[in-house]
Amino acid sequence: MPFPGSPSALLQELIRIPSVNPDCAPGQGASGEMACAVRVGELLRACGAEVTLEEVLPGRPNVIGRFPGGKKNRGILLAPHLDTVSVQGMSIDPFGGEIRDGKIFGRGASDTKGTMAAMLWALFQMRENLSRVSSPVTFVGLMGEEADQPGSKHFAARHGADYEFAVVGEPTSLETVHAHKGCVWLEISAAGRACHGSTPERGENAIRKLLPVLEELLASLEAQLPAYRDAVLGSPTVSLGMIQGGSSPNIVAAECRATLDFRETPALHQAGGSRRLVEDFLASRGLTQSISVSVLGDSCPLLTDPGTDGILRLQSIGSTLTTAPWFCDAGRLAEGGIPSVACGPGSIAQAHTKDEFLSIQDLEDGAVFYQRFLETYQI
């Protein structure tokens, strides 16, 4: 299959390959990333890359395209993700790739098949000149970013030492996101003993056991978190996002669970993270046997030195430095030793929406931007 004839046609093709992350869409028949990875591999070969698929989870690979050339030992990495969130509730054909009013519509158009198309188009335009780039160039389409980020963890663990800088494809209006908080979801739970609601004294109510602990825990956390404030990102935060308990109004609740959403700064992450704070609190109150803690999900914070060579190169072609309230694969790659940023066309405001889109102008500007970035490395 030939390489598409324009950035728009390329993005339309990628949108039309469903790659919904099955972890984001349980019971919805989500197909995962394989078909998209295979096609991206074909596109990378057309650009002159040596392509490999590295399976991370069964049937769910990262696709890696390594380009010849470069005199340095450590390379430059372009890293969008292959997967998308669920398509439930969308008001448009999620896989249609329709063009209307100068915009391309479909799931992933903004997050992040748009940045992927712009990167691939830049590589295709430079296919005759990539051997003149001083640092070897690699493209990786990462699986699983939308849920627990196994693709970037897998890649960083195996290849982190090979790269001097990574540009993660996210819609940032071509600004350079060099810092973001991490996210940790902790479940705090208590167990009780069920009995008939008419005789509550015969049971042990897990809801009543957990509620006073939560109130004291949240007050303690909110007092401690400012100590981990970051000059760029501000203070860590905690939010009580969910609480679930009991099975029926006439049964004393045998269990109760609450979910806390922490947004961690690098300082908190390096000090053991929010889980350590919660466990220390429970230990200080003698509650470790009656209240349990588990991690439902986590992501790493990002804080890349603004003086990093790759950031200076992005600034030299007009990008401005910024931070973000969301997290992405850049944090995982940085944890694995690759100085990383997120930078790409489009706005995060369009990501995950019921009518997700990317403007054609933003897509084309992104393709030119990535090409100019790679050209800063030309010998």
N, C-alpha and C positions, 0 to 999 in steps of 0.2 A: 504494500500500500504506500503510495507516494507521500512525501511530506506535504502537509496542507499549504495552500498558496498564500495565506495571510495569517496574521496573528488571530484575527477574528475566527477564521475557519478552524484554526488549531484549537482555540478555546471551545468552540462549538463541539468539535469532535470529542474533546476530553469530558465535557459535560454530559454527552450522550452515552458515556460509559459509566453505568452505575457503580459507585464505590462507597456505598454507605457502610460505615463502621458498624458491624453487628453488635458490638458492645453498647452502642448508642441507640440501637433499635431492636431490642429483644422481641422475638415473636413477630417481626415484620418481614421476614424473608430477606434480610439484608445480605448482599452478595459479597461484601468485603472488597479487598483491593486488587485481587489477582489480575482480572481482565485489564484494569487500568495500568498496572505495573507492566504487563506484557506489551501493551501498545506503547507506553512511554519508552520501554526498552527498544522497540523498533525505531522510534523517533530519534533516540540517542544514537543508534547505529547509523542512521542517515546523516547525523552530524559528525560522524567519525569516531565515536566512542567505542571502547571495549566494554561490553555490558555483562553484568551478572545480576541474577536474582538471588537474594539471601532470605530464605524463609525464616521468619521470626516466630510466627504462630502457624499452625497447620493451614496451608492454603493462603497464607497472608504474608507476602514478602516485601522487603525493601527492594527497590530497583536502583542499581548503581551503574553510572556511566563514567568511565575514566578516560580522559583524553590524553593523547600522547604529547610529549613536549615538556618544557619546563626544566630549568636547571637546578632548582632548589629541591631539597629533600621533602619539605612539607608543602602541601598544596592549598588551594582555595576551594571551598566547598559551597555549592549552591544547593539549598535543602528545603524545598516545599514538601507538603505532605499530600499523600494520595487519597486519604479517606475524607468522607464528609459526614455530617450529622444526619439524623433522620429526615425523611421527606414528609412526615406526617404533618397535616395542617397547611401544606403549601397551597397557594392560590393560583399557581402556574404549573405547567408541565415541568416537573423537576429535572427531567432528562431531555427536554426539548431543545435547549440551546437557541431559543427564539431570539431574533434580533428585532428590536422595536425601539423607536425614538433614540437611536444611537447607543443602545444598551444591549448587552447579551445577558439573557435570563436563564437561570437554572441553578440547581443545587451545586455548590462549589464554585460558582462563577466568581465570587469574592474570596471565599475561604476554602482551599487556596488553589483551585485550578487556574484562576486568573494569573496569579504569580508564577505558577508552573508553566503556563503557556508563554508568558513573557520571557522567562528564563530559557525555555527551549527555543523560542524564536531567536533570541540573542545568540545562542550557541550555533544555531543553524546559519545565521548570517556571518558568523565568525569562523565557520568550519575550516576554511582554508588558512586561517591565521592563528589558530589556537596553539600551534607548535611554537609560535613566537612569544607566547606568554611566559614570563619568567618563572612563575609558580604553577606547577601542574594543576589542571582544573578537573574537578569531579562534580558531577550532579548526582544527588541521591533523592529519589522519591520515597519519602518515609511513610510507612504504614502506621495506623493506630494513634495518631496524634490526638484525636478527639476523645480518647478514653485511655488514660494511664500512660500513654506515650511509649509503648514497648519498642516501636521502631527506632526512635532516637536513642533510647537506652542501649539497645542491641548494637546499633552502629557505633556509638561513642565507645562502648566497651571494647569493640574489636578494632576500630580504626582511628580512635581519637588522637593517637600520637602522630598520625600522618598529615595533619592539617594545621596550618597557621591561622586560619580565619574561616568563619562560616557566615554566610548570609542566609538566614532562614526566611522562606517565602511566606509572609503574612501581609494582609492589606493595611499598610501604615501611611498611605498617601505619600509614599517614597521618603518618609522621614525615617531616621535610623533609631530604632528602639534598642538602647543599650542596657536598659534596666527594667525589670519588672519584679513584682513580688511572686513568691511561690504560693501554692494553695494546698492545704491539707484538710481533709475531712476526717474527723474523729467521731466514732460512735461511743457514747457513754451509756452503759446499760445496767439495770438492776433487775434482779430476779426476786419474785415473791412466791406466794402459795395461794392457788385459786380455791375459792369456796363459793357457796351460794350468797348472793348479795344481801339476803335477808339476815344473814348471820356473819357479818364481816369480821367479828372478833375471832372466828375460827380460822381465818386466813391471814395472809400477809400481803398488803397492798404495795406492789412494786412502784406504782405511780407516786404514792405518798412517800415512798422511800427515796425516790430519785429527785423529786422536785426541790426539796430544801437543799440538797447537795448541789444541784445546778445553780441555784441562786447564789450560794456562797462561792462556788467555783468561778462563775462569771465575774463576780465582783473582784475576786483575787486575781484573775487573769487580766482584767482591764486595768488593775493597778500596776501589774508587772510589765505589761507589754511596752509601754513607753520607754523602758530601759533599753530596748532593742531598736530604737528609732534609727533610721538611716537618713543621711543628709539629702539624698536624692529621692528616696521612695517614701519617706515619712515613717510613721509608726506601724508596726504590725496591728492587725485587727482580729477580732473574733466575733462571730455572729451565731446565735442559736437559730438554726435554719429549719429543723424538724423535730417533732416529738411525737412518739407513737407509744400507746400503751393500752393493754386490756383487749378483750375480745367481745364483750357484751356488757350493757349497762347493769345486768343482774348477776354478773360474775365478778368477784374480787380479782383485780388485775394480777396476773402471775408474772408479767414482764412489762418493762418500760424501757424505751430506747430514745435517746436524743442525739441529734447530729449537730456538731459544731463545725462551722466553716472558718478556718484560720487563713489569713493572708500573711505570709511570713516574709520578713526581710532577710537578707543574707546573714545578718548578725544573729538573728534568732535561729535560723537554720543551722548555722555553724555551732551554736551553743547547745545543740541537741534537739531543737525544735519544740513545737507546741505540745507534742506528746509527752516530752519530759516534764514540762510545766504542769500538765494535768496529772501525771503520775506522782510527781512530787507533792502536789496538793493532796491527793488521796492518801498518800503515805503519811503525811503530817497529821491527818485526821483519823488515822486508823481505819480507813475505808477500803483498803486494797482487796480484802476478801469479799466484800459485799457489793462493790461497784467495779465493773470491768471496763476496759478501754480497748478499742481496736481501730485500726486505720482502714477507712473505706477507699481512700484514694489520696494521692499526693503528686505534687509537681515541684520542681526546683525553682528557687528565685534566680534571677539573672542580674549580674552587675559587672559589665565589661568595661575596662578602663577606657575612657574617652581618648586617651593617647595611643590606643592600639593602631597599628599601621593601617589595617583594613578600614577602620572608622575614619581615619584621616583621608583615605582615598575616597570614601563615599562622600565626605564633606567637600572634597575638592571638585566633585561634579555636581554640587548644589544641594545635597541632602543636609537636613538639619538634625541635631541631636535631640532625642526626646525619650520619655519613659511611657509605660503603658500600665493600665490597671489589670489587664488580662495576662495569661501566661501562655507559653508556646514551647516548641521543641528547642529553642535556643538555650533555655535553662538546662535541659538534659545534656545537650552537646557541650555546653560550658563546663558542667560538672564532670564530663568525661575528658576535659583538658583542651577543648577547642574554643578559643576566644570567639564569641558568637554575638550576632545582633539579628534583629528581625527588620526586614525592609522590603516593601513591595507596593505595587500599585493598588488603588482602590481604598475604600474606607471600611473599617471594622463595623461601621453602622449598618452595612448591608449584609454582614455575615449572619448565617443561621436564620434569616428572615423568611417570611412566607412567600416573598417574591424576589429572592436573592438575585442580584445582578452586578455586572461590572460594565462601566461605560467603555465603549470602543476606544475613546481618546485616552482614557487612563491605561488601558491595556497596551496601546501602541507606545505611549510615553514610557511605560514600564519596560518594554522590550528595548527601547533605545537606551534607557537608563542602565540596565544590566550590561548592555554591550559596552557602554562608555566606562562602566566600572571595570570590566575585564580588560579593556584597552589601557587602563592605567598601569597594568602589569606587563604590557608588551615591551619587549626588549628593543 
